[in-house]
Amino acid sequence: MTVCDWLVAHGTSCVELIGVVLGIVTVYLSAKENIWSWPTALVNAAMFVIVFFRTGLYSDFGLQIIYFVLSLYGWYEWLYGGANRSELHVTRTPARLWLIFLMIGLVSWAVLSSITSRLPNAALPYMDSALVTVSLIAQYMMTKKYLENWILWIVVDVFYVGMFIYKKLNLTAFNYLVYLGLAVVGYIAWRRSLAEQSAVVASPAT
């Protein structure tokens, strides 16, 4: 029996395992503001496209495709999204964007849940659609290095853990439990990075 056969016999797969490992690596690197988080995110998204399609979580299936595109965008933004096409630094989310995110989120959730609830074998379409919507907003915020993206990820990961346990995707549930811990670490690390940048800006020139 191969490793992949053993995983299948225990309710998972090699594809899910690869996705889990790369997902953890991606979030860890993101918390460290390491640019290599984006290429690992690309492969991670590709693996979970397969996993979610197989299990009928169609909103999450679509989410991974968008993650793939956003990872390409985030890779570029982190390298050249700063002043004069320089490296991007951590900032707080502009206040005006929160209302925009809320409006986009409500409309997206309404449309997505309406579509996926009509699909055959759709699992938890309303909850799944809500988590997908918030995840997309959080991922976009990460491409811009907005500190508060981690707060959204913490909330999303709590609900994802419960949903994946319900769907008996235990390895993926464990994956999101690790994500939850890393999101807390990421928030603390990025807040420290923001404070250090602010201190440098506030320091008088010598």
C-alpha positions as CSV (number, residue, x, y, z in Angstrom):
1,M,0.0,0.0,0.0
2,T,1.4,3.4,-1.0
3,V,1.2,6.5,1.2
4,C,-1.5,7.9,-1.0
5,D,-3.5,4.7,-0.7
6,W,-3.2,4.9,3.1
7,L,-4.3,8.5,3.2
8,V,-7.4,7.7,1.0
9,A,-8.2,4.8,3.3
10,H,-8.2,7.2,6.2
11,G,-10.4,9.8,4.6
12,T,-7.9,12.1,3.0
13,S,-5.5,12.2,0.0
14,C,-2.0,13.1,-1.1
15,V,-3.5,16.2,-2.8
16,E,-5.0,17.4,0.5
17,L,-1.8,16.7,2.4
18,I,0.3,18.7,-0.1
19,G,-2.2,21.5,0.1
20,V,-2.2,21.4,3.9
21,V,1.6,21.5,4.2
22,L,2.0,24.3,1.6
23,G,-0.8,26.2,3.2
24,I,0.9,26.2,6.6
25,V,4.2,27.2,5.0
26,T,2.4,30.0,3.1
27,V,0.7,31.5,6.1
28,Y,4.0,31.3,8.2
29,L,5.9,33.1,5.5
30,S,3.2,35.7,5.2
31,A,3.4,36.4,8.9
32,K,7.1,36.9,8.4
33,E,6.5,39.3,5.4
34,N,8.5,36.8,3.3
35,I,8.0,37.3,-0.5
36,W,8.2,33.5,-1.0
37,S,4.7,33.2,0.6
38,W,3.2,34.0,-2.8
39,P,4.7,31.2,-4.9
40,T,3.9,28.6,-2.3
41,A,0.4,30.1,-2.2
42,L,0.0,29.5,-5.9
43,V,0.6,25.7,-5.5
44,N,-1.5,25.6,-2.4
45,A,-4.5,27.1,-4.2
46,A,-4.1,24.6,-7.1
47,M,-4.2,21.7,-4.6
48,F,-7.3,22.9,-2.9
49,V,-9.1,23.5,-6.2
50,I,-9.1,19.7,-6.5
51,V,-10.0,19.0,-2.9
52,F,-13.0,21.3,-2.8
53,F,-14.3,20.3,-6.1
54,R,-14.3,16.6,-5.0
55,T,-16.2,17.4,-1.8
56,G,-18.9,19.7,-3.2
57,L,-17.7,22.9,-1.5
58,Y,-18.2,24.9,-4.6
59,S,-17.8,28.3,-3.1
60,D,-14.4,27.3,-1.7
61,F,-13.5,25.7,-5.1
62,G,-14.1,29.1,-6.8
63,L,-12.3,30.8,-3.9
64,Q,-9.1,28.9,-4.6
65,I,-9.1,30.0,-8.2
66,I,-9.4,33.6,-7.2
67,Y,-6.7,33.0,-4.6
68,F,-4.5,31.9,-7.4
69,V,-5.0,35.2,-9.2
70,L,-4.7,37.3,-6.1
71,S,-1.4,35.5,-5.2
72,L,0.0,36.6,-8.5
73,Y,-1.2,40.2,-7.8
74,G,0.1,40.1,-4.2
75,W,3.5,38.9,-5.3
76,Y,3.8,41.9,-7.6
77,E,2.3,44.3,-5.0
78,W,4.7,43.3,-2.2
79,L,7.7,43.8,-4.5
80,Y,6.6,47.1,-6.2
81,G,3.5,48.4,-4.5
82,G,5.3,50.9,-2.3
83,A,6.3,54.5,-3.1
84,N,8.1,54.8,-6.4
85,R,7.6,51.1,-7.1
86,S,9.5,50.1,-4.0
87,E,8.8,47.3,-1.5
88,L,5.4,47.5,0.2
89,H,5.2,48.1,4.0
90,V,2.5,47.3,6.6
91,T,-0.2,50.0,7.0
92,R,-3.6,50.2,8.7
93,T,-6.7,49.8,6.6
94,P,-8.0,53.2,5.5
95,A,-11.3,54.0,7.3
96,R,-13.1,54.7,4.1
97,L,-12.4,51.1,2.8
98,W,-14.3,49.4,5.6
99,L,-17.7,50.6,4.3
100,I,-16.7,49.6,0.8
101,F,-15.6,46.1,2.0
102,L,-18.9,45.8,3.9
103,M,-21.0,46.7,0.9
104,I,-19.0,44.4,-1.4
105,G,-19.2,41.6,1.1
106,L,-23.0,41.7,1.6
107,V,-23.6,41.8,-2.2
108,S,-21.1,39.1,-2.9
109,W,-22.5,36.8,-0.2
110,A,-26.1,37.3,-1.4
111,V,-25.1,36.5,-5.0
112,L,-22.8,33.6,-4.2
113,S,-25.1,31.9,-1.7
114,S,-28.0,32.2,-4.2
115,I,-26.0,30.5,-6.9
116,T,-24.3,27.8,-4.8
117,S,-27.5,26.8,-2.9
118,R,-29.0,25.7,-6.3
119,L,-26.1,23.5,-7.2
120,P,-26.4,19.7,-6.7
121,N,-24.6,18.3,-3.7
122,A,-23.7,21.8,-2.4
123,A,-22.6,21.6,1.2
124,L,-23.6,24.4,3.7
125,P,-23.9,27.0,0.9
126,Y,-24.8,30.0,3.0
127,M,-22.1,29.5,5.6
128,D,-19.6,28.5,2.9
129,S,-20.4,31.6,0.8
130,A,-20.1,33.9,3.8
131,L,-16.7,32.5,4.7
132,V,-15.6,32.7,1.1
133,T,-16.7,36.4,0.9
134,V,-14.8,37.4,4.0
135,S,-11.8,35.4,3.0
136,L,-11.6,37.2,-0.4
137,I,-11.7,40.6,1.4
138,A,-9.0,39.4,3.8
139,Q,-6.8,38.1,1.0
140,Y,-7.1,41.4,-0.9
141,M,-6.2,43.2,2.3
142,M,-3.1,41.0,2.6
143,T,-2.0,41.8,-0.9
144,K,-2.0,45.5,0.2
145,K,-0.3,44.6,3.6
146,Y,-3.2,46.0,5.6
147,L,-2.6,45.0,9.2
148,E,-6.3,44.2,9.9
149,N,-6.3,41.3,7.3
150,W,-5.2,39.1,10.2
151,I,-8.2,39.9,12.3
152,L,-10.5,38.8,9.5
153,W,-8.5,35.6,9.1
154,I,-8.8,34.8,12.8
155,V,-12.6,35.1,12.6
156,V,-12.8,33.1,9.4
157,D,-10.5,30.3,10.5
158,V,-12.5,29.7,13.7
159,F,-15.6,29.0,11.5
160,Y,-13.7,27.0,8.9
161,V,-12.4,24.6,11.5
162,G,-15.9,23.8,12.6
163,M,-17.2,23.5,9.0
164,F,-14.4,21.1,7.9
165,I,-14.9,18.9,11.0
166,Y,-18.6,18.7,10.1
167,K,-17.6,17.7,6.5
168,K,-15.1,15.1,7.9
169,L,-12.2,16.8,6.3
170,N,-10.2,16.3,9.4
171,L,-6.8,17.0,7.9
172,T,-8.0,20.3,6.4
173,A,-9.7,21.2,9.8
174,F,-6.3,20.7,11.4
175,N,-4.8,22.8,8.7
176,Y,-7.1,25.7,9.5
177,L,-6.5,25.3,13.2
178,V,-2.8,25.9,12.5
179,Y,-3.9,28.8,10.3
180,L,-5.7,30.2,13.2
181,G,-2.6,30.1,15.4
182,L,-0.5,31.6,12.7
183,A,-3.0,34.4,12.1
184,V,-2.6,35.4,15.7
185,V,1.2,35.3,15.3
186,G,0.9,37.3,12.0
187,Y,-1.2,40.0,13.6
188,I,1.3,40.4,16.4
189,A,4.3,40.4,14.0
190,W,2.8,42.9,11.5
191,R,1.7,45.2,14.3
192,R,5.3,45.2,15.6
193,S,6.5,45.9,12.0
194,L,4.1,48.8,11.7
195,A,5.3,50.2,15.0
196,E,8.9,50.0,14.0
197,Q,8.2,51.7,10.7
198,S,6.3,54.5,12.5
199,A,9.2,54.9,14.9
200,V,11.6,55.3,11.9
201,V,9.4,57.9,10.3
202,A,9.0,59.8,13.6
203,S,12.7,59.8,14.3
204,P,14.5,63.1,13.5
205,A,16.9,62.9,10.6
206,T,20.6,62.7,11.6
